[in-house]
Amino acid sequence: MAHHCGASERNLYYLMKRETGMTPYRFYQRCRLIRVRKRLVDCKCDVPHISWYAADEGFSHLGRFAALYREHFGELPSETVQWRRRLQQESLAEPARRAMI
C-alpha cells in the first residue's frame, strides 16, 4: 500500500494514524470486519455460518474475531444474526397481520 501511494511505510503509518486515528493494519482489519458484518446481515440462509465468513476474511482465531467484532460494532456476531433473524420474522409476519385487519 505504501509503495502504491508513493510513501514510505513509516510515513504512511503516521499519516494514516494522524488522519484517521487508525493504523493501516487496524483500517484493514476494520474493512474485513465490515465485510463479515455485511455478509451476516445480507445472508438469505436460516443459519449463517459465522465461522465460515470470518475464515473467508482471514480471521483464524474465532475468539479473537468475536472480541474484535464486539469492539467495533458493540455486539457479538451471534447477536447480529439474532436481530437479523427477528427482522426477517417480523417482515414475514407483517403481511399476515395486515390481512387480518
C-alpha distances in whole Angstrom, upper triangle without the diagonal:
4,5,5,6,9,9,9,8,12,12,9,10,14,13,12,15,17,16,16,18,15,12,9,11,14,12,11,14,16,15,16,19,20,20,22,24,24,25,28,29,29,31,34,36,38,36,32,31,29,28,27,25,23,23,21,18,18,20,23,25,27,28,25,24,27,27,23,24,27,25,23,26,29,31,30,29,33,34,32,33,37,36,35,38,40,39,40,43,44,43,45,48,48,50,52,53,53,56,58,58
4,5,5,6,5,6,5,9,8,6,9,11,11,11,14,16,15,16,17,15,12,10,12,15,14,13,17,18,17,19,22,23,23,25,27,27,29,31,33,33,34,38,39,42,40,36,34,32,31,30,28,26,26,25,22,21,23,26,27,29,31,27,26,29,29,25,27,29,27,25,28,31,33,33,32,36,36,34,36,40,39,38,41,43,42,43,46,47,46,48,51,51,53,55,56,56,59,61,61
4,5,5,6,7,8,11,11,10,12,15,14,14,17,19,19,19,21,19,16,13,15,18,17,16,20,21,20,21,25,25,25,28,30,30,31,33,35,35,36,39,41,43,41,38,36,34,33,32,30,28,28,26,23,23,25,27,30,32,33,30,29,32,32,28,30,32,30,28,31,34,36,36,35,38,39,37,39,42,42,40,43,46,44,45,48,49,48,50,53,53,55,57,58,58,61,63,63
4,6,8,10,11,14,13,11,14,16,15,14,18,19,18,19,21,19,17,13,16,18,16,15,19,20,18,20,23,23,23,26,28,27,29,32,33,32,34,37,39,41,40,36,35,33,32,31,28,27,27,25,22,22,25,28,30,32,33,30,29,32,32,28,29,32,30,28,30,33,35,35,33,37,38,35,37,41,40,38,41,44,42,43,46,47,46,48,51,51,52,55,56,56,58,60,61
4,6,9,10,12,10,8,12,14,11,12,15,16,15,16,18,17,15,13,16,18,16,16,19,20,19,21,24,23,24,27,28,28,30,32,33,33,35,38,40,43,41,37,36,34,34,33,30,29,29,27,24,24,26,29,31,33,34,31,29,32,31,28,29,31,29,27,29,33,34,35,34,37,38,36,37,41,40,39,42,44,42,43,47,47,46,48,51,51,52,55,56,56,58,60,61
4,7,9,12,10,9,13,14,13,14,17,18,17,19,21,19,17,15,18,20,19,19,22,23,22,24,27,27,27,30,32,32,33,36,37,37,39,42,43,46,44,41,39,37,37,36,33,32,31,30,27,27,29,31,33,35,37,33,32,35,34,31,32,34,32,30,33,36,38,38,37,41,41,39,41,44,44,42,46,48,46,47,50,51,50,52,55,54,56,59,59,59,62,64,64
4,6,8,6,6,10,11,10,11,14,15,15,17,18,17,15,13,16,18,17,18,21,22,22,24,26,27,27,30,31,32,33,36,37,37,39,42,44,46,44,40,39,37,36,35,33,31,31,30,27,26,28,30,32,34,35,31,30,33,32,29,30,33,30,28,31,34,36,37,36,40,40,38,40,44,43,42,45,47,46,47,50,51,50,52,55,54,56,59,60,60,62,64,65
4,5,5,6,9,10,10,12,14,15,16,18,18,17,14,13,15,18,17,18,21,22,22,24,26,27,28,30,32,32,34,36,37,38,40,43,44,47,44,41,39,36,35,35,33,31,30,30,26,25,27,29,31,33,34,30,30,33,31,28,30,32,30,28,32,34,36,36,36,40,40,39,41,44,43,43,46,48,47,48,51,52,51,53,56,56,58,60,61,61,64,66,66
4,6,5,6,9,10,11,12,14,15,16,16,14,11,10,12,15,15,15,17,19,19,21,23,24,25,27,29,30,31,33,35,35,37,41,42,44,41,38,36,33,32,32,30,27,27,27,23,22,24,26,27,29,30,26,26,29,28,25,27,29,26,25,29,31,33,33,33,36,37,35,38,41,40,40,43,45,44,45,48,49,48,51,53,53,56,58,58,59,62,63,64
4,5,5,6,9,10,11,12,14,15,15,14,11,10,13,15,15,16,18,20,21,23,25,26,27,29,30,31,33,35,36,37,39,43,43,45,43,39,38,35,34,34,32,29,29,29,26,24,25,27,28,30,30,27,27,30,28,25,27,29,26,25,29,31,33,33,33,37,38,36,39,42,41,41,44,46,45,46,50,50,50,52,55,55,57,59,59,60,63,65,65
4,5,5,6,8,10,11,12,14,14,14,11,11,14,16,16,17,20,21,21,23,25,26,27,30,31,32,34,35,36,37,39,43,44,46,44,40,39,36,35,35,33,30,31,30,27,26,27,29,30,32,32,29,28,31,29,26,28,30,27,26,29,31,34,34,34,38,39,37,39,42,42,41,44,46,45,46,50,50,49,52,54,54,56,59,59,59,62,64,64
4,6,5,6,8,10,10,12,13,11,9,8,11,13,12,13,16,17,18,20,22,22,24,26,27,28,30,32,33,34,36,39,40,42,40,37,36,33,32,32,29,27,28,27,23,23,24,27,28,30,30,26,26,28,27,23,25,27,25,23,26,29,31,31,31,35,35,34,36,39,38,38,41,43,42,43,46,47,46,48,51,51,53,55,56,56,59,61,61
4,6,5,6,9,10,11,10,9,6,6,9,11,11,12,14,16,17,19,20,21,23,25,26,27,29,31,32,33,35,38,40,41,39,35,34,31,30,31,28,26,26,26,22,22,22,25,25,27,27,23,23,26,24,21,23,25,22,20,24,26,29,29,29,33,33,32,34,37,37,36,40,41,40,42,45,45,45,48,50,50,52,55,55,55,58,60,60
4,6,5,6,9,10,10,9,8,9,12,13,13,15,17,18,19,21,23,23,25,27,28,29,32,33,34,35,37,41,42,44,41,38,37,34,33,34,31,29,29,29,26,25,25,28,28,30,30,26,26,28,26,23,25,26,23,22,25,27,30,31,31,35,35,33,36,39,38,38,41,43,42,44,47,47,47,49,51,51,54,56,56,56,59,61,61
4,5,5,6,8,9,10,9,9,13,14,13,15,17,17,18,21,22,23,24,27,27,28,31,32,33,34,36,40,41,43,41,38,37,34,34,34,31,29,30,29,26,26,26,29,30,31,31,27,27,29,27,23,25,27,23,22,25,27,30,31,31,35,35,33,36,39,37,37,41,42,41,42,46,46,45,48,50,50,52,55,54,55,58,59,59
4,5,5,6,7,6,6,6,10,10,9,12,14,14,15,17,19,19,21,23,24,24,27,28,29,30,32,36,38,39,37,34,33,30,30,30,27,25,27,26,22,22,23,26,26,27,28,24,23,25,24,20,21,23,20,18,21,24,26,27,28,31,31,29,32,35,34,33,37,38,37,39,42,42,42,44,47,46,48,51,51,51,54,56,56
4,6,6,5,5,5,8,10,10,10,13,14,14,16,18,19,19,22,24,24,25,28,29,30,31,33,37,38,40,38,34,33,30,30,31,28,25,27,27,23,23,23,26,26,27,26,23,22,24,22,19,21,22,18,17,20,22,25,26,27,31,30,29,32,34,33,34,37,38,37,39,42,42,42,45,47,46,49,51,51,52,55,56,56
4,6,6,8,9,11,14,13,13,16,18,17,18,21,22,22,24,27,26,28,30,31,32,33,36,39,41,42,40,37,36,33,33,34,31,29,30,30,26,26,27,29,29,30,30,26,26,27,25,22,23,24,21,19,22,24,27,29,30,33,33,31,34,37,35,35,39,40,39,41,44,44,43,46,48,48,50,53,52,53,56,57,57
4,6,8,10,11,14,13,12,15,17,16,17,20,21,20,23,25,25,25,28,30,30,31,34,37,39,40,39,36,35,32,33,33,30,28,30,29,25,26,26,29,30,30,30,27,26,27,25,22,23,24,21,19,21,23,27,28,29,32,32,30,33,35,34,34,37,38,37,39,42,41,41,44,46,45,48,50,50,50,53,55,54
4,5,8,9,12,10,9,12,14,12,13,17,17,16,19,21,21,22,25,26,26,28,30,34,35,37,35,32,32,28,29,30,26,24,27,26,22,23,23,26,26,27,27,23,22,23,22,18,19,20,17,15,18,20,23,24,25,29,28,26,29,31,30,30,34,34,33,35,38,38,38,41,43,42,44,47,47,47,50,52,51
4,7,10,12,9,9,13,14,12,15,17,17,17,20,22,22,23,26,27,27,29,31,35,36,37,35,32,32,28,29,30,27,24,26,26,23,23,23,25,25,26,25,22,21,22,20,17,18,19,15,14,17,19,22,23,24,28,27,26,29,31,30,30,34,35,34,36,39,39,39,42,43,43,46,48,47,48,51,53,52
4,6,8,6,6,9,10,10,12,14,14,15,18,19,20,21,24,24,25,27,29,33,34,35,33,30,29,25,26,27,24,21,23,23,19,19,19,22,22,23,22,19,18,20,18,14,16,17,14,12,16,18,21,22,22,26,26,24,27,30,29,29,32,34,33,35,38,38,38,41,42,42,45,47,47,48,51,52,52
4,5,5,6,9,10,11,12,14,15,16,19,20,21,22,25,26,27,28,30,34,35,36,34,31,29,26,26,26,24,21,22,22,19,18,18,21,21,22,22,18,18,20,18,15,17,19,16,15,18,20,23,23,24,27,28,26,29,31,31,31,34,36,35,37,40,40,40,43,45,45,47,50,50,50,53,55,55
4,6,5,6,9,10,11,12,14,15,17,19,20,21,23,25,26,27,29,32,33,35,33,29,28,25,25,25,22,20,21,20,16,16,17,20,21,22,23,19,18,21,19,16,18,20,17,16,19,22,24,24,24,27,28,26,29,31,31,31,34,36,35,36,39,40,39,42,44,44,47,49,49,50,53,54,55
4,5,5,6,8,10,11,12,14,15,17,18,20,21,23,24,26,27,31,31,33,30,27,25,22,21,22,19,17,17,17,14,13,13,16,17,18,19,15,15,18,17,13,15,18,15,14,18,20,22,21,21,25,26,24,26,29,29,29,32,34,33,35,38,39,38,41,43,43,46,48,48,49,52,53,54
4,5,5,6,9,10,10,12,14,15,16,18,20,21,22,24,25,29,30,31,29,25,24,21,21,21,19,16,18,18,14,14,13,16,16,17,18,14,13,15,14,10,12,15,12,11,14,17,18,19,19,22,23,21,24,27,27,26,29,31,31,32,35,36,36,38,40,41,43,45,45,46,49,51,51
4,5,5,6,9,10,11,13,14,15,16,19,20,21,22,24,28,29,31,29,25,24,21,21,22,19,16,18,18,14,14,15,18,19,19,20,17,15,17,16,13,13,16,14,11,14,17,19,20,19,23,23,21,24,27,26,26,29,31,30,31,34,35,34,37,39,39,42,44,44,45,48,49,50
4,5,5,6,9,10,11,13,14,15,17,19,20,21,23,26,27,29,27,23,22,19,19,19,16,14,15,14,11,11,12,15,17,18,19,16,14,16,16,13,13,17,15,13,15,19,20,20,19,22,23,21,23,26,26,25,28,30,30,31,34,35,34,36,39,39,41,44,44,45,47,49,50
4,5,5,6,9,10,11,12,14,16,17,19,20,21,25,26,27,25,21,20,16,16,17,14,11,13,13,9,9,9,13,14,14,15,12,10,13,13,9,10,13,12,10,13,16,17,16,15,19,20,18,20,24,24,23,26,28,28,29,32,33,33,35,37,38,40,42,42,44,46,48,48
4,5,5,6,9,10,10,12,14,15,16,18,20,24,25,26,24,20,20,16,17,18,14,12,15,15,11,12,12,15,16,16,16,13,11,13,13,9,9,12,10,8,10,13,15,15,14,18,18,16,19,22,21,21,24,26,25,26,29,30,30,32,35,35,37,39,40,41,43,45,45
4,5,5,6,9,10,11,13,14,15,16,18,22,23,25,23,20,19,16,17,17,13,12,14,13,10,12,12,16,17,17,18,16,13,15,16,12,11,14,14,11,12,16,17,17,15,19,20,17,19,22,22,21,24,26,25,26,29,30,29,31,34,34,36,39,39,40,42,44,45
4,5,5,6,9,10,11,13,14,15,16,20,21,23,21,17,16,13,13,13,10,9,10,9,6,8,9,13,14,14,16,14,10,13,14,11,10,14,14,11,13,16,16,15,13,17,18,16,17,21,21,20,22,25,24,25,28,29,29,31,33,34,36,38,39,40,42,44,45
4,5,5,6,9,10,11,12,14,15,19,20,21,19,15,15,12,12,13,10,8,11,11,8,10,9,13,13,12,14,12,8,10,11,8,7,10,10,8,9,12,12,12,10,14,15,13,14,18,18,17,20,22,21,22,25,27,26,29,31,32,34,36,36,38,40,41,42
4,5,5,6,9,10,10,12,14,18,19,21,19,16,16,13,15,15,11,11,14,13,10,13,13,16,17,16,17,15,12,13,14,11,9,12,12,9,9,13,13,13,11,15,15,12,14,17,17,15,19,21,20,21,24,25,24,27,29,29,32,34,34,35,38,39,40
4,5,5,6,9,10,10,12,16,17,19,18,14,14,12,13,12,9,9,12,10,8,11,12,15,17,16,18,17,13,14,16,13,11,15,15,12,12,16,16,15,12,15,16,13,14,18,18,16,19,21,20,20,24,25,24,26,29,29,31,33,34,35,37,39,40
4,5,5,6,9,10,10,14,15,16,14,11,11,8,10,10,6,6,9,9,7,10,10,13,14,13,15,14,10,11,14,12,9,12,14,12,12,15,13,12,9,12,13,11,11,15,15,14,16,19,19,19,22,23,23,25,27,28,30,32,33,34,36,38,39
4,5,5,6,8,10,14,15,16,14,11,12,9,12,12,9,9,13,12,11,14,13,16,17,14,16,15,12,11,14,12,9,11,13,11,9,12,11,10,8,11,11,8,9,13,12,11,14,16,16,16,19,21,20,22,25,25,28,30,30,31,34,35,36
4,5,5,6,8,12,14,16,15,12,13,11,14,14,10,12,15,13,12,15,16,19,20,18,19,19,15,15,17,15,12,15,16,13,12,15,14,14,11,13,14,10,11,14,13,11,14,17,15,15,19,20,19,21,24,24,26,28,29,30,32,34,35
4,5,5,6,9,11,13,12,9,10,9,12,11,7,10,12,11,11,14,15,17,19,16,19,19,15,15,18,16,13,16,18,16,14,17,16,14,11,13,14,11,10,14,14,11,13,17,16,15,18,20,19,21,24,24,26,28,29,30,32,34,35
4,6,5,9,10,11,9,7,8,7,11,11,8,10,13,13,13,16,15,17,18,15,17,18,14,13,16,15,12,14,17,15,13,15,13,12,8,9,10,7,6,10,11,8,10,13,13,13,16,18,17,19,21,23,25,26,27,29,31,32,34
4,6,9,10,12,11,9,12,11,14,14,12,14,17,16,16,19,18,21,21,19,20,20,17,16,18,17,14,15,18,16,13,15,13,13,10,11,11,7,7,10,9,6,9,12,10,10,14,15,14,16,19,20,22,24,24,26,28,29,31
4,6,9,11,12,10,12,13,16,15,12,15,17,16,16,19,20,22,23,21,23,23,19,19,22,20,17,19,21,19,16,19,17,16,13,14,14,11,10,13,12,9,11,14,12,11,14,16,14,16,19,20,21,23,25,25,27,29,31
4,6,8,9,7,10,11,14,12,11,14,16,15,16,19,19,21,22,19,22,23,19,18,22,21,17,19,22,20,18,20,18,16,13,13,14,11,9,12,13,9,10,13,13,11,14,16,15,16,19,20,22,23,25,26,28,30,31
4,7,9,8,12,13,16,15,14,17,19,18,19,22,22,24,25,22,25,26,22,22,25,24,21,23,26,24,21,23,21,19,16,16,17,14,11,13,14,10,10,13,12,10,12,15,13,13,17,18,19,21,23,24,25,27,29
4,6,6,9,12,15,13,13,16,18,17,19,22,22,23,24,21,23,25,22,21,24,24,21,23,26,24,22,24,21,19,15,14,16,14,11,13,14,11,10,14,14,11,13,16,15,15,18,20,21,22,24,26,26,28,30
4,6,10,12,15,15,15,18,19,19,21,24,23,24,24,21,23,25,22,20,24,24,21,22,26,25,22,23,20,18,15,13,14,13,10,11,13,10,8,11,12,10,11,14,14,13,16,19,20,20,22,24,25,26,29
4,6,9,12,12,12,15,16,17,19,21,20,20,21,17,19,21,19,17,21,21,18,20,23,22,20,21,18,15,12,10,12,12,8,10,12,10,9,12,14,12,13,17,17,17,19,22,23,24,25,27,28,30,32
4,6,9,9,8,11,13,13,15,17,16,18,18,15,17,19,16,15,19,19,16,18,21,20,18,19,16,14,10,9,12,11,7,10,13,10,10,14,15,13,15,18,18,18,21,23,25,26,27,29,31,32,34
4,5,5,7,9,10,11,13,15,14,14,15,12,15,17,14,13,17,17,15,17,20,20,18,20,17,14,10,10,13,12,10,13,15,14,13,17,18,17,19,22,22,22,25,27,29,29,31,33,34,36,38
4,5,5,6,9,10,11,13,11,12,12,9,12,13,10,10,13,14,11,14,17,16,15,16,14,11,7,8,11,10,9,12,14,13,14,17,18,18,20,22,23,23,26,28,30,31,32,34,36,37,39
4,5,5,6,8,10,11,9,9,9,7,10,12,9,10,13,14,12,15,18,17,17,19,16,13,10,10,14,14,12,15,18,17,18,21,22,21,23,26,27,27,29,31,33,34,36,38,39,40,42
4,5,5,6,9,10,10,10,12,10,14,15,12,13,17,16,15,18,20,19,19,21,19,15,12,13,16,15,14,17,19,18,18,22,23,22,24,27,27,27,30,32,33,34,36,38,39,40,42
4,5,5,6,9,9,11,12,11,14,14,11,12,15,14,12,16,18,17,16,19,17,14,11,12,15,13,12,16,18,16,17,21,21,20,23,25,25,26,28,30,32,33,35,36,38,39,41
4,5,5,6,5,8,9,7,11,11,7,9,12,11,10,13,15,14,15,17,15,13,10,12,15,14,14,17,19,17,19,22,23,22,25,27,27,28,31,32,34,36,37,39,40,42,43
4,5,5,5,6,9,8,12,12,9,12,15,14,13,17,18,18,18,21,19,16,13,15,19,17,17,20,22,21,22,25,26,25,28,30,30,31,34,35,37,38,40,41,43,45,46
4,6,7,9,12,12,16,15,12,15,17,16,15,19,20,19,19,22,20,18,15,17,20,18,17,21,23,21,22,25,25,25,28,30,29,30,33,35,36,38,39,41,42,44,46
4,6,9,12,12,15,13,10,13,15,13,13,16,17,16,17,20,19,17,14,17,19,17,18,21,22,21,23,26,26,25,28,30,30,31,34,35,37,39,40,41,43,45,46
4,6,9,10,13,12,10,13,15,13,14,17,18,17,18,21,20,18,16,18,21,20,20,23,25,23,25,28,28,28,31,33,33,34,37,38,40,42,43,44,46,48,49
4,6,7,10,8,6,10,12,10,11,14,15,15,16,18,17,15,13,16,18,18,18,21,23,22,24,27,27,27,30,32,32,33,36,37,39,41,42,44,45,47,48
4,6,9,8,8,11,13,12,14,16,17,18,19,21,20,17,15,17,20,20,20,23,25,24,26,29,30,30,32,34,34,35,38,40,42,43,44,46,47,49,50
4,6,5,6,9,10,11,12,14,15,17,18,19,18,15,14,16,19,19,19,22,24,24,25,28,29,29,31,34,34,35,37,39,42,43,43,46,47,48,50
4,5,5,6,9,10,10,12,14,15,16,17,15,11,11,12,15,16,16,18,20,21,22,24,26,26,28,30,31,32,34,36,38,39,40,42,44,45,46
4,5,5,6,9,10,11,12,14,15,15,14,11,11,12,15,16,17,18,21,21,23,25,26,27,29,31,32,33,35,37,39,40,41,43,45,45,47
4,5,5,6,9,10,10,12,14,15,14,11,12,14,16,17,18,20,22,23,24,26,27,28,30,32,33,35,36,38,41,42,42,44,46,47,48
4,5,5,6,9,10,11,12,13,12,9,9,12,14,14,15,18,19,19,21,24,24,25,27,29,30,31,33,35,37,39,39,41,43,44,46
4,5,5,6,9,10,10,11,9,6,7,9,11,11,13,15,16,17,19,21,22,23,25,27,28,29,31,32,35,36,37,39,41,42,43
4,5,5,6,9,10,10,9,8,9,12,13,14,16,17,19,20,22,23,24,26,28,29,30,32,33,35,38,39,39,41,43,44,45
4,5,5,6,9,10,10,9,10,13,14,14,16,18,19,20,22,24,24,26,28,29,30,32,34,35,38,39,39,41,43,44,45
4,5,5,6,7,7,6,7,10,11,10,13,15,15,16,19,20,21,22,24,26,26,28,30,31,34,35,35,37,40,41,42
4,5,5,5,5,5,7,10,10,10,13,14,15,16,19,20,20,22,24,25,26,29,30,31,34,35,35,37,39,40,41
4,6,6,8,9,11,14,13,13,17,18,18,19,22,23,23,26,28,28,29,32,33,34,37,38,38,39,42,43,43
4,6,8,10,11,14,13,12,16,18,17,18,21,22,22,24,26,27,27,30,32,32,35,37,36,38,41,42,42
4,6,8,9,12,10,9,13,14,13,14,18,18,18,20,23,23,24,26,28,28,31,33,33,34,37,38,38
4,7,10,12,10,10,14,14,13,15,18,18,19,21,23,23,24,27,28,28,32,33,32,34,37,38,38
4,7,8,6,7,10,11,11,13,15,15,16,19,20,21,22,25,26,27,30,31,30,32,35,36,36
4,5,5,7,9,10,11,13,14,16,17,19,20,21,23,25,26,27,30,31,31,33,36,36,38
4,5,5,6,9,10,11,12,14,16,17,19,20,21,23,25,26,29,30,30,32,34,35,37
4,5,5,6,9,10,10,12,14,15,17,18,20,21,23,24,27,28,28,31,33,33,35
4,5,5,6,8,10,11,12,14,15,17,18,20,21,23,26,26,26,29,31,31,33
4,5,5,6,9,10,11,12,14,15,17,19,20,21,24,25,25,27,30,31,32
4,6,5,6,9,10,11,12,14,15,17,18,20,23,24,24,26,28,29,31
4,5,5,6,9,10,11,12,14,15,16,18,21,22,22,24,27,27,29
4,5,5,6,9,10,10,12,14,15,16,19,20,20,22,25,25,27
4,5,5,6,9,10,11,12,14,15,18,19,20,22,24,25,26
4,5,5,6,9,10,11,12,14,17,17,18,21,22,23,25
4,5,5,6,9,10,10,12,15,16,16,18,20,21,22
4,5,5,6,9,10,10,13,15,15,17,19,20,21
4,5,5,6,9,10,12,13,15,16,18,19,21
4,5,5,6,9,11,11,12,15,16,17,19
4,5,5,6,9,10,10,12,14,15,16
4,5,5,8,10,10,11,13,15,16
4,6,7,8,9,11,12,14,16
4,6,5,6,9,10,11,13
4,5,5,6,9,10,11
4,5,5,6,9,10
4,5,5,6,9
4,5,5,7
4,5,5
4,5
4
